[in-house]
Amino acid sequence: AAEIHDTLKAAWADLAELPSIRKARVRGVIAAAQLVDPATGEPHPPGARKGMELHRRALDHGLFVRPMGDCLYLLPPLGTPPARIRESVAVLGELLV
């Protein structure tokens, strides 16, 4: 779990640099971030359902992420290799650009 935490924390810090991310955080093996409008930095209107949109696009890349409104969660299983965590976060980064 400690290795997953360390890998996730480092990868999530890179994701936090994107203009479409706010309040990025990692607790244990759970990473979360708020999705915002990259042009304004403001939250999306609730009806836009940007979290669900990202969830569906991530599934197309074999990645399961959990949206709760516009808060995105990544919860890798404890057996996830560090390389897969880095790859998963990189995919999210590509989808958010």
PyMOL commands that set and color helices and strands:
alter all, ss='L'
color gray80, all
select helices_A, chain A and resi 2-15+46-48+50-59+82-96
alter helices_A, ss='H'
color red, helices_A
select strands_A, chain A and resi 21-27+30-35+66-68+71-74
alter strands_A, ss='S'
color yellow, strands_A
deselect
rebuild
show_as cartoon
